[in-house]
């Protein structure tokens, strides 16, 4: 029976929510008449895809509460969400997310059977620890069988390749339209002159390139191109932005904390390129169509590299302990954060210039096919 009321437990982080875009797209395409409600944490509500869902329920905030307080909030949310769901799917793999679905009384409860939570789900999806799926693909695999696509997420966001001569390949969608998905936000307007974007923040220490490296990179771009850079980020990046702007030789503008994350889409779409850590903003940049270059730290790119219509490339230093997927580096002094500290600004700029040239050549060939 085709579900009429669907509940989705959304991912907990901005990057993961952006990676779930194909999941939401295929869900809406498969059930065009269903009412789709998303339950999410407060820090990802802004990047919900409002053109693909009907309602957003923000879960109660619990930052440092006791286990009892967290359970009470979970029960409160479940009580408010008891609305006769025909289908409920949890994208996070946590016990609490599966518990929420169970307590709402949803008829069908889908999710990965892991972390001792299988008893809470009646449509368990097998999780193979030995097989590495990109997270975006892992989300799509949670869709009911009858609406799952026959192609992988790699064909959803095709990356044009001069070497592979695949310029004519089109994915499921040709673009992402933030003005439709994020319609209710103030939007930062791009500069009239050529510019680039710097997103130096990240929640995890193991994913943050040193600030002095960003400063050196910015000074080199300014010297060689004359392009100003725009620093983006949240309130936590304000002090970092001021430090970078105060570094001699840099030409940087501080946009941190000016608009919510969805309001950055025009800046990303019109930039020459975006330089980011492995962070939520890297995923936002890619889905908004920016040529996105990431200085990659301890994460596993096979699982979480950003996907989108924008070209994505990385600078990686695969040391012995890489990828560790830890948020902190546990290596001894002298080896600490070697995966990031060994990546020099000159190398990053050289690789970005190669990407810019390739982007230029691909654009020319698309406009002038042989």
C-alpha positions in Angstrom: 0.0 0.0 0.0 1.3 3.4 -0.9 2.0 5.5 2.2 0.1 8.7 2.7 1.8 9.9 5.8 5.6 9.6 6.1 7.9 10.6 9.0 11.7 11.0 8.5 14.2 11.3 11.3 16.8 13.6 9.6 20.6 13.5 10.1 22.1 15.4 12.9 24.7 17.4 11.1 24.6 19.9 8.2 26.9 18.0 6.0 25.0 14.7 6.4 21.7 16.5 5.8 23.1 17.9 2.5 24.3 14.4 1.5 20.7 13.2 2.0 19.4 15.3 -0.8 19.1 12.4 -3.2 17.1 10.5 -0.6 14.6 13.3 -0.2 14.4 13.7 -4.0 13.6 10.1 -4.6 11.2 9.9 -1.7 9.2 12.8 -3.0 9.4 11.5 -6.6 8.2 8.0 -5.4 5.4 9.3 -3.3 4.3 12.6 -4.8 1.0 12.8 -2.9 2.2 11.8 0.5 2.5 14.2 3.4 6.2 14.1 4.4 7.2 15.3 7.9 10.8 15.6 9.0 11.9 15.5 12.6 15.3 17.1 13.0 17.7 18.8 15.5 17.6 22.6 15.6 21.0 23.1 14.0 19.9 21.5 10.7 16.4 22.8 10.4 17.5 25.7 8.2 18.9 23.4 5.5 15.7 21.2 5.2 14.6 21.0 1.6 11.3 22.7 1.9 10.3 21.9 -1.7 10.6 18.2 -1.0 8.9 18.0 2.4 5.7 19.3 3.9 6.4 19.9 7.5 9.5 20.2 9.8 9.3 19.3 13.5 12.3 20.5 15.5 13.3 18.1 18.3 13.6 19.6 21.8 17.1 20.9 22.6 19.3 18.9 25.0 22.9 19.9 25.2 24.3 18.6 28.5 21.2 17.2 30.1 21.2 14.0 32.2 20.3 10.7 30.6 16.9 11.0 32.3 16.3 14.5 30.9 17.2 13.3 27.4 14.8 10.4 27.7 12.0 12.7 28.9 12.6 15.0 25.9 12.6 12.0 23.5 9.3 10.8 25.0 7.9 14.3 24.7 8.8 14.5 21.0 7.3 11.0 20.4 4.1 12.0 22.0 3.8 15.1 19.9 4.6 13.1 16.7 1.9 10.4 17.3 0.0 11.1 14.1 -0.7 7.7 12.5 2.4 7.4 10.2 2.2 4.8 7.4 6.0 4.8 7.0 8.8 6.1 9.1 12.5 6.1 8.2 15.5 6.9 10.4 18.6 8.2 8.7 20.8 8.4 11.8 22.0 5.0 13.1 21.4 5.9 16.8 19.3 3.9 19.3 17.4 7.1 20.2 16.4 7.7 16.6 14.9 4.2 16.3 13.2 4.6 19.7 11.5 7.8 18.5 10.0 5.9 15.5 8.8 3.1 17.6 7.2 5.4 20.2 5.3 7.4 17.5 3.5 4.2 16.6 4.5 4.2 13.0 3.2 1.2 11.1 6.4 0.7 9.0 9.7 1.6 10.6 12.8 1.4 8.4 16.4 1.8 9.4 19.8 0.1 9.5 19.8 -2.9 11.9 22.8 -2.0 14.1 23.8 -0.8 17.5 21.3 -3.2 19.2 18.3 -1.4 17.8 16.9 -3.9 15.4 14.1 -4.8 17.7 12.7 -1.3 17.4 12.4 -1.6 13.6 10.1 -3.9 11.6 11.8 -3.2 8.2 15.4 -3.8 9.0 18.0 -2.9 6.4 21.2 -4.9 6.7 24.4 -2.9 7.4 27.6 -4.5 6.1 30.5 -3.2 8.1 33.0 -4.6 5.6 31.5 -2.7 2.6 32.2 1.0 2.3 29.2 2.9 1.0 29.2 6.7 0.5 26.9 8.1 3.1 24.6 9.6 0.4 24.2 6.1 -1.1 23.6 4.6 2.4 20.7 7.0 2.8 19.2 6.2 -0.6 19.5 2.5 0.3 17.0 3.1 3.2 14.2 4.0 0.7 11.5 1.3 0.3 12.5 -1.1 -2.5 9.6 0.0 -4.7 11.0 3.5 -5.1 14.8 2.9 -4.9 16.6 4.2 -8.0 18.4 1.7 -10.3 21.5 3.9 -10.5 24.0 5.0 -7.8 24.3 8.5 -6.4 27.4 9.0 -8.5 25.1 9.3 -11.5 22.8 11.7 -9.6 25.6 14.3 -9.4 27.8 13.6 -12.4 31.2 15.2 -12.4 32.3 16.2 -15.9 35.7 14.7 -16.7 37.9 15.8 -19.6 39.8 12.5 -19.5 36.7 10.3 -19.5 35.0 12.4 -22.3 31.7 12.1 -20.4 30.5 15.6 -21.0 27.2 14.4 -22.4 26.3 12.3 -19.4 23.4 13.7 -17.4 22.4 12.7 -13.9 18.9 12.4 -12.4 18.8 16.1 -11.9 21.0 18.7 -13.6 21.1 21.1 -10.7 19.9 22.1 -7.3 17.7 25.1 -6.8 18.3 26.7 -3.4 15.8 29.4 -4.0 13.2 26.7 -4.1 14.5 24.5 -1.2 15.5 27.5 1.0 13.0 30.2 0.1 12.6 32.1 3.4 16.1 33.3 4.2 18.0 36.6 3.8 20.5 36.0 1.0 24.0 37.5 0.9 24.7 39.1 -2.5 27.9 38.3 -4.3 30.5 40.9 -5.2 30.5 42.5 -8.6 34.2 41.7 -9.1 35.7 38.2 -9.2 36.2 36.7 -5.8 36.8 33.4 -3.9 35.4 32.0 -0.7 37.2 30.8 2.4 35.4 28.6 4.9 38.1 27.9 7.6 35.8 26.4 10.3 35.0 22.8 11.3 33.6 21.3 14.4 36.4 18.7 14.6 40.0 19.4 15.3 41.1 16.6 13.0 39.5 18.5 10.1 40.8 22.0 10.6 43.8 23.2 8.5 45.9 25.6 10.6 44.9 29.2 10.5 48.3 30.4 9.5 48.2 28.1 6.4 44.9 29.7 5.4 46.5 33.2 5.8 49.5 32.2 3.7 47.2 30.8 1.0 45.0 34.0 1.0 48.1 36.2 0.7 49.3 34.2 -2.3 45.9 34.4 -4.1 45.7 38.1 -3.5 49.3 38.6 -4.9 48.8 36.5 -8.0 45.2 37.3 -9.0 44.0 40.4 -7.1 40.9 38.5 -6.2 39.4 39.3 -2.8 38.3 36.5 -0.6 35.1 36.2 1.4 35.3 34.4 4.7 32.1 32.5 5.6 31.1 30.7 8.8 29.1 30.9 11.9 29.6 32.9 15.1 32.3 30.6 16.2 34.4 31.7 13.2 34.2 35.4 13.9 37.4 35.7 15.9 39.2 33.5 13.4 38.0 35.7 10.5 39.3 38.8 12.3 42.7 37.1 12.7 42.9 36.2 9.1 41.9 39.7 7.9 44.5 41.2 10.1 47.3 39.2 8.5 49.5 41.3 6.2 49.0 40.7 2.5 45.6 39.2 2.6 42.6 40.8 1.0 39.7 39.2 2.8 36.1 40.3 3.7 34.4 39.0 6.8 30.9 37.6 6.2 30.9 35.3 9.2 27.6 35.2 11.1 25.9 37.6 8.6 23.2 35.3 7.3 22.0 31.7 8.0 23.7 29.0 6.1 21.1 28.8 3.3 21.6 32.5 2.7 25.1 31.8 1.4 24.0 30.1 -1.8 24.5 33.0 -4.2 28.0 33.7 -2.8 29.0 30.0 -3.4 27.4 29.8 -6.8 29.2 32.9 -8.2 32.6 32.4 -6.6 35.7 31.5 -8.6 36.2 28.7 -6.1 35.6 27.8 -2.5 38.4 26.6 -0.2 37.1 24.6 2.8 37.9 22.2 5.5 36.0 18.9 5.6 32.9 20.6 7.1 29.2 21.3 6.6 30.0 24.4 4.5 32.0 22.3 2.1 28.8 20.3 1.4 26.7 23.4 1.1 29.3 24.9 -1.4 29.2 21.8 -3.6 25.4 21.4 -3.7 25.1 25.1 -4.5 27.3 24.6 -7.6 30.6 26.1 -6.4 34.0 24.7 -7.5 34.9 23.3 -4.1 38.4 22.5 -3.0 38.8 20.7 0.4 41.9 20.4 2.5 41.1 16.9 3.8 41.9 15.8 7.4 41.1 12.7 9.3 37.8 11.7 7.7 37.3 9.0 5.1 36.5 10.6 1.7 35.1 7.3 0.4 32.2 7.8 2.9 31.7 11.6 3.2 33.3 13.6 0.3 30.8 16.3 -0.7 28.6 15.6 -3.7 26.8 18.1 -5.9 26.7 19.9 -9.2 29.8 21.8 -8.3 33.2 20.3 -9.1 34.8 18.9 -5.9 38.5 18.1 -5.4 40.7 17.5 -2.4 44.2 17.8 -1.2 45.0 14.7 0.9 48.1 13.6 2.8 47.5 9.9 3.5 49.8 9.3 6.5 50.0 5.9 8.1 47.1 6.5 10.5 44.8 8.0 7.8 41.9 8.0 7.6 41.3 7.7 11.3 37.7 9.2 11.3 38.3 10.6 14.8 37.4 14.2 15.7 40.6 14.6 17.6 44.2 13.5 16.8 45.7 11.1 19.3 49.2 11.0 17.7 52.2 12.0 19.9 53.8 15.4 19.7 55.6 15.9 16.4 53.1 13.6 14.7 50.0 15.4 15.8 47.7 16.4 12.9 50.4 15.4 10.4 47.8 14.6 7.8 46.9 18.3 7.8 50.1 20.1 8.8 52.0 18.4 6.0 49.8 20.0 3.4 51.4 23.3 2.3 49.5 26.3 1.0 51.6 26.3 -2.2 50.4 22.8 -3.0 46.8 23.7 -2.5 47.0 26.7 -4.7 48.7 24.7 -7.4 46.0 22.1 -7.4 43.2 24.7 -7.4 44.8 26.4 -10.4 44.7 23.0 -12.3 41.0 22.7 -11.3 40.2 26.2 -12.5 41.9 25.5 -15.9 40.0 22.2 -16.3 36.8 24.0 -15.4 37.5 26.6 -18.1 38.3 23.9 -20.7 35.2 21.9 -19.9 33.0 25.0 -20.1 34.5 25.9 -23.5 33.9 22.4 -24.8 30.3 22.3 -23.5 29.6 25.6 -25.3 31.4 24.5 -28.4 30.9 20.8 -28.9 32.8 19.2 -31.8 
